[in-house]
Amino acid sequence: QVQLVESGGGLVQAGDSLRLSCVASGFTLDYYAIGWFRQAPGKEREGVSCISSNSDGNRYYADSVKGRFTISRDNAKSTVYLQMNSLKPEDTAVYYCAAGSDYGCKVILENLFGSWGQGTQVSVSS
């Protein structure tokens, strides 16, 4: 069974850091790009970051998080991480990870990804 499970969310203050984890099971992580998405209350889900498959290794970020967030992967642990620094209240959202292709990774569009996790809540207070 293909499954992605997110963890690491929490309630922090502006300027703090969090590291989210996305653990994959039921498939070989090496062959897939993994994207992080977020959905704030009353807003549509948006792409945050993506790391392409092991053969490519490129990283992509939304403009709103460039310079603050870093995506990485540890294929031996079947895990993708999202290190989030200098958090802002506008980063408050439920964060999801999903599997996709290297093509979809470049544009981080949710309709190009599947096998969504259940999400982890990130709340940043001012």
C-alpha positions as a Python dict, from the first residue, in 0.01 Angstrom:
ca = {
    (1, 'Q'): (0, 0, 0),
    (2, 'V'): (143, 333, -110),
    (3, 'Q'): (144, 573, 182),
    (4, 'L'): (296, 906, 284),
    (5, 'V'): (286, 1023, 644),
    (6, 'E'): (373, 1377, 751),
    (7, 'S'): (488, 1482, 1097),
    (8, 'G'): (671, 1763, 1273),
    (9, 'G'): (411, 2035, 1277),
    (10, 'G'): (331, 2242, 1580),
    (11, 'L'): (264, 2583, 1730),
    (12, 'V'): (561, 2821, 1722),
    (13, 'Q'): (630, 3193, 1737),
    (14, 'A'): (728, 3410, 1444),
    (15, 'G'): (1098, 3369, 1369),
    (16, 'D'): (1114, 3013, 1499),
    (17, 'S'): (1197, 2701, 1301),
    (18, 'L'): (1032, 2365, 1238),
    (19, 'R'): (1133, 2058, 1044),
    (20, 'L'): (862, 1857, 877),
    (21, 'S'): (910, 1494, 779),
    (22, 'C'): (737, 1292, 509),
    (23, 'V'): (788, 918, 544),
    (24, 'A'): (707, 697, 246),
    (25, 'S'): (606, 332, 248),
    (26, 'G'): (486, 87, -12),
    (27, 'F'): (699, 228, -295),
    (28, 'T'): (1061, 314, -375),
    (29, 'L'): (1111, 678, -287),
    (30, 'D'): (1415, 710, -516),
    (31, 'Y'): (1202, 705, -829),
    (32, 'Y'): (965, 986, -736),
    (33, 'A'): (969, 1358, -693),
    (34, 'I'): (818, 1462, -360),
    (35, 'G'): (635, 1788, -318),
    (36, 'W'): (525, 1983, -13),
    (37, 'F'): (199, 2173, -28),
    (38, 'R'): (3, 2378, 223),
    (39, 'Q'): (-352, 2490, 271),
    (40, 'A'): (-446, 2780, 495),
    (41, 'P'): (-803, 2827, 622),
    (42, 'G'): (-1027, 2961, 347),
    (43, 'K'): (-756, 2933, 82),
    (44, 'E'): (-669, 2690, -192),
    (45, 'R'): (-387, 2443, -151),
    (46, 'E'): (-59, 2578, -289),
    (47, 'G'): (275, 2428, -379),
    (48, 'V'): (557, 2513, -140),
    (49, 'S'): (856, 2310, -247),
    (50, 'C'): (957, 2002, -441),
    (51, 'I'): (1262, 1782, -474),
    (52, 'S'): (1301, 1576, -787),
    (53, 'S'): (1383, 1208, -801),
    (54, 'N'): (1723, 1079, -706),
    (55, 'S'): (1836, 1080, -1068),
    (56, 'D'): (1791, 1458, -1089),
    (57, 'G'): (1800, 1599, -738),
    (58, 'N'): (1679, 1949, -824),
    (59, 'R'): (1495, 2158, -568),
    (60, 'Y'): (1214, 2403, -635),
    (61, 'Y'): (1054, 2660, -408),
    (62, 'A'): (759, 2896, -413),
    (63, 'D'): (869, 3259, -409),
    (64, 'S'): (707, 3307, -68),
    (65, 'V'): (944, 3059, 99),
    (66, 'K'): (1267, 3099, -97),
    (67, 'G'): (1561, 3160, 133),
    (68, 'R'): (1368, 3039, 438),
    (69, 'F'): (1269, 2679, 358),
    (70, 'T'): (1497, 2394, 253),
    (71, 'I'): (1384, 2061, 116),
    (72, 'S'): (1599, 1749, 135),
    (73, 'R'): (1564, 1374, 107),
    (74, 'D'): (1715, 1068, 271),
    (75, 'N'): (1628, 777, 47),
    (76, 'A'): (1779, 527, 291),
    (77, 'K'): (1517, 638, 543),
    (78, 'S'): (1246, 683, 278),
    (79, 'T'): (1200, 1033, 413),
    (80, 'V'): (1178, 1384, 272),
    (81, 'Y'): (1228, 1679, 501),
    (82, 'L'): (1116, 2040, 488),
    (83, 'Q'): (1328, 2264, 708),
    (84, 'M'): (1137, 2583, 776),
    (85, 'N'): (1326, 2878, 921),
    (86, 'S'): (1222, 3235, 1000),
    (87, 'L'): (859, 3131, 1014),
    (88, 'K'): (593, 3394, 964),
    (89, 'P'): (225, 3400, 1066),
    (90, 'E'): (135, 3369, 697),
    (91, 'D'): (304, 3028, 694),
    (92, 'T'): (22, 2897, 913),
    (93, 'A'): (-146, 2609, 727),
    (94, 'V'): (-187, 2236, 706),
    (95, 'Y'): (118, 2100, 525),
    (96, 'Y'): (94, 1796, 298),
    (97, 'C'): (344, 1591, 104),
    (98, 'A'): (270, 1403, -216),
    (99, 'A'): (451, 1198, -479),
    (100, 'G'): (487, 1302, -841),
    (101, 'S'): (707, 1318, -1148),
    (102, 'D'): (1012, 1532, -1211),
    (103, 'Y'): (806, 1726, -1466),
    (104, 'G'): (541, 1809, -1207),
    (105, 'C'): (811, 1904, -959),
    (106, 'K'): (918, 2204, -1166),
    (107, 'V'): (575, 2366, -1141),
    (108, 'I'): (458, 2216, -807),
    (109, 'L'): (97, 2186, -922),
    (110, 'E'): (-116, 1967, -699),
    (111, 'N'): (-303, 1800, -985),
    (112, 'L'): (28, 1650, -1099),
    (113, 'F'): (81, 1475, -765),
    (114, 'G'): (-79, 1177, -593),
    (115, 'S'): (-63, 956, -285),
    (116, 'W'): (-127, 1245, -51),
    (117, 'G'): (-52, 1225, 318),
    (118, 'Q'): (-300, 1327, 588),
    (119, 'G'): (-126, 1656, 663),
    (120, 'T'): (39, 1817, 964),
    (121, 'Q'): (-67, 2148, 1117),
    (122, 'V'): (178, 2436, 1138),
    (123, 'S'): (67, 2739, 1337),
    (124, 'V'): (284, 3049, 1369),
    (125, 'S'): (187, 3318, 1618),
    (126, 'S'): (296, 3679, 1587),
}
